[in-house]
Amino acid sequence: MFSFTLQAQLPEASKHERKWAYLHPFAALKVKKISRVCQHFYLSGDLKFKLDSFTNGGKLDAYRHIFFMACFAQKVKASKITKLGIAHEKANYQQFKKHTFEFGEIPDSLSTIMDLRNNELGVKIGMNQKKLSHKNLDLLVIETIKNGEAYIIKRNSSGVYLNCENQAIDLNNYQGKWSIPKCLVKSNYVYSD
């Protein structure tokens, strides 16, 4: 079995993603092939300079979801790709329950909301830009994020999460909690001190 996860971070696909693959076998094969190309763009070192270095809750995280989903939606029916994104987020909840990390953090409720919104934006871009090359799609996604059309989680320039009143959140106080009082903001938000 191979991974259908959007980030290919798990050695195996979750039960939700495997169910999606079982129901959509041809789409799953396309997603696997497209994922390899997407990884090349995502792992290129210059994204951290163009966006930020936050693989969770930041602009880099938003890019990952939007770009992968846009590439998938160029070649696979949007409703199927939307279901894949939902399956992946269900897997994140299972990771939370097992205290399993995703990109260095345990998933939480607001991260899931952020990912679903960015997935939706990615699907929309992919549907509207079916003939755009991956390189040009990469540039479009970066521009979309810089223009504030995507979502990220509010934090300061040191990377500490902030609530909507700009107060630092001590994540140690929320261990084992799905809901953390983080704040969702548009992706043109500037990290401040």
N, C-alpha and C positions, 0 to 999 in steps of 0.2 A: 504494500500500500504506500502511496506517496502523499505528500502533504498538499492540501488545497488551501492552506491558510494564506491570508493576504500577505503576511510578512514572511512566510516560510520559516518561522522561528521554532516551531515544534517538530520534533523528530517524526511524529505521526499526526495525522489529521484527527481532530476531535470527533466524537460520535455524531455531533451535529453536522460537521463538514462531510463526514463519510456518508451520512444519510443524504445530504445534498448531492454528493457525487453519484450515489446509487440512483437517485431520481433523475439526474442530468448527466449521463455518462459522456456524451459527446462534448457537452459544454465543459465538463471537468477536464477532459483531455486538452481542450483549447486553453483553459485557464492554466494548466500545468506548463504548457509551452510558453504562453505569454508571461507567466511569472518569472521565468528565467531571464527574459529580456528586461523586465521591470527591475529585477534585482540589480542588474548592471547599472542602471541609472541611479537607483536608490543608494547603492554602495559607493558611487563615485564621491570622492572626498570633497568636491567643491560645494555640495549642497549645504554643508555645515557653515560655509562662509556666506552663501547666498541667503540662507534662512536663519537657522540657529542649530544648536547641537542637542536639543531636547528630544530624545526618541520617544518620550512619553509626555503627552499633553502640550507639546510645542509645535512649532511650524514644521519641523522635520517629520513629526508624527502625522500632521495634517497632510503633508506632501505624500507620505507613504500611502495613506488611505485614498486620497484623491487620485493620484497617478495610477496606482494599480487598478482601481475601479474604472477609471476612464479608459485605460488600455483594454480591460476585459470587455467593457460595454461597446467598444468599437467592433468587436467580433462575436459577441454573444448577446442574446436577447436581454434587454435591461431587467425584465422581471426575474430572470434566473440569477443574474449577477446581484440584484438587490437581496434575493434570498440567501445567496452565499454570504454576503456581508452580515446579514442577521444571524446566520448560523455561526459565523466567526465570533460575533459578540456574545452569543449564548455560551460559546466555549470559554470566553473570557470570564463569564460569571462562574463557570465550573472551576476555572483556575483560581478565582477568588476564594471559593469555598474550600479548595485544597491548599490555600496559601502558597500557590505557585506563581512565580514571578513571570512577567512579560516585559522584556526590555528593561530589566532592573527594578520594576515596581509591581506590586500586586494590583490587578485591575480594580476599579471602583465604578460607582454608578455614573458619575459625571464624565469620566473617560469614555464610557460606553456611549453616552449621549453624543459626545463630541465625535467619536468615530462614526456613529450612524449618520450624523449630519454631513460629515465630510465624505462618507461613502456615497450618500445621495448626490452630493455635488459632483463627485467623480463620475457617477453614472450619467448624470445630465451632460457633463462635458463630453464624455465618450460618445453619447448618442448624437450630439450636435456636431461632433468633429470626427466622423467616421473615417475620413480619408487623410487626416493629419498624420504625419510621420511621428514616430515615438520621440524623436529629438524635438520637434516643434510642439508636441503635446507636453513634453517636459517643461519647455519654456513657458507655455500657456499656464500650466499648473503653478509654476513659481510666481508668475505675474498675478494669477488669481489669488494666491495666498498673500502676496505683498499688498494687493488692493483691498484686502479685508473681506473677501467673499467667503473665506473658510472660517473654521472655529479652532481656538486653542484654549488652554486653561491659564488663567491669570497667575503670574508669578513675578518675582522681582529679578533684577539682573544677576543675582547670585543663584537663581534657580529655585528659591524657596516659594512654595505655593502660597497664594494670597486668597483671602475670602473677598467677597464683593465690597467690603468696607476697607480694603487694602491692609488688613491685618494678617500677619504671618500665621500660617497653619503649622502646628507641631504635629506631624504625622504619627508620632509615637502615641498621641492621645487617641488615635483612631485605628489602632491595630485591631483587626478582625471586624471592622465596620465597613459595610458596603457603601453607605452614604457618608461622604466627607464634605464639609462646607466649602469646597473649592468654587471657583467662579468661572463660568464660560464667557469668553470674550471673542470679538472678531479678530481675525488673524493679522490685522495691521496694528494691533496693540504693540506698544513699545515697552519692553521690560525696563522697569525703573527701580531705583533704590528706595 
